[in-house]
Amino acid sequence: MHPALAMRADLADRAALKARFETARSQTEQLAAPLEPEDCQVQTMVDVSPTKWHLAHTTWFFETFGALRFKAGYARPDDLYGYLYNSYYEALGRKWSRPERGLLSRPLLREVMAYRSHVTALVGDLIDTVSDNEWSELAPIVELGIHHEQQHQELICTDIKHVLSRSPRPYAPYAPAPGANGHGGAGPVSWIGFEGGLVEIGMDEDGFAYDNEYPRHKRYLYDFEIASRPVTNGEFRAFIEDGGYETAALWLSDGWDFIQRNGIEHPLYWRRQDDGSWLEYTLSGLKPLDEDEPVCHVSGYEAAAYAEWAGQRLPSEPELELLARAHPDRGALLFAGPGVHPHALNATARPQCVIGGVWEWSSSAYEPYPGYSPPEGAVGEYNGKFMSSQQVLRGGSAATPQSHIRPTYRNFFPPGARWQFSGIRLARKLAPA
């Protein structure tokens, strides 16, 4: 049994796992509640999925890997759902085209919500009634489904932000503004030194982890320093004003082609005003750019170009994990407070934690750890098949559910992705003694 799907002692408590399952299902619906049915239908680009599709797909997951396997005689309410809401599981048959998810005006939103209620009740009943032998197999699947649901909670936030930002009316707000966190300005960056040598990264604790976080293994690192906080909006604005988007020498070749082809001149949700000032669209609406907040919604290409301009580099995946383990405090996370936006950085609190706020681009390609193997069967398609042409991000963001993130978590996106809450932290070689 793969460790990601192994039965653990803490999963023996059926009532506790059922409560977590029901909480996750309810929280997804809470995220959709402020939206109108028309909002839930829109797909603004290939990377964005409609909220309605997320609501249905997370239900399909529990149905496919739970109800169909453990409920004798179970049949889907509609055979078409298995086709419409399969995301990328080739072993499970045909799937609706991802770029055309926005064309699925039917089933109606109310039918999707009825489907959710049906499957939620069914899985809850299975948790209560399956035999002990079946429980040892069902419990890890339910836990995986909870974390899968939480991934889609984050995607609901990032995707609807893209959708609402495209509205011709002034950038409709979705969530309340986060409360003021009493910051007194980000202050100058400081550097945290780490001694090199053989280090271990990867999952080594009891508790849930995805298969791509295994196995725990050794890496050799040289001495390094890493910034005490992410790059701020104000610092990134200086990069823009210094011609950063116009200087080819700062960019990777693919990155230069990417920004030229797409006409990119600033982070995704920044809006330059006629007087030279900047606004930023947030899920609480359009607001003046806060120069002390971490820069957000930049691609891996922009992160690498900024690091080059600053005379530093992006940290590697192991370096970010070491920092997260050494400083485990947390920043803004989903369901941990009002709003869905990173907090302004605070000069009185150092270091600024890796966990929460913005995902941080690493310089590391998304690849298997030494000795990695995916779980058997269709569920094994969850992570391993994407280990090509992607970069690792670490730490979670203000859109990441607070119970979903950990220091070993490996997120991954193509370097051109900008619609996620992605930011920048710098690193550098340790200065010689």
Sequence and secondary structure as in RCSB ss.txt:
>XXXX:A:sequence
MHPALAMRADLADRAALKARFETARSQTEQLAAPLEPEDCQVQTMVDVSPTKWHLAHTTWFFETFGALRFKAGYA
RPDDLYGYLYNSYYEALGRKWSRPERGLLSRPLLREVMAYRSHVTALVGDLIDTVSDNEWSELAPIVELGIHHEQ
QHQELICTDIKHVLSRSPRPYAPYAPAPGANGHGGAGPVSWIGFEGGLVEIGMDEDGFAYDNEYPRHKRYLYDFE
IASRPVTNGEFRAFIEDGGYETAALWLSDGWDFIQRNGIEHPLYWRRQDDGSWLEYTLSGLKPLDEDEPVCHVSG
YEAAAYAEWAGQRLPSEPELELLARAHPDRGALLFAGPGVHPHALNATARPQCVIGGVWEWSSSAYEPYPGYSPP
EGAVGEYNGKFMSSQQVLRGGSAATPQSHIRPTYRNFFPPGARWQFSGIRLARKLAPA
>XXXX:A:secstr
  GGG   GGG  HHHHHHHHHHHHHHHHHHHTTS TTGGG   STT   HHHHHHHHHHHHIIIIIHHHSTT  
 SSTTHHHHS  S GGG     GGGGGG   S HHHHHHHHHHHHHHHHHHHHHS HHHHHHHHHHHHHHHHHHH
HHHHHHHHHHHHHHHT TTT    S               EEEE  EEEEES  SSS   GGG S EEEEE  EE
EESS  BHHHHHHHHHTTGGG GGGS HHHHHHHHHHT  S TTEEE TTS EEEEETTEEEE  TTSB  S  H
HHHHHHHHHTT B   HHHHHHHHHHS  B   BTSSSSSS     TTS S  SBSSSEEEEEEE    TT    
SSGGGGSSGGG SS EEEES  TTSBTTT  TT  EEE TT  SS EE   EEE    
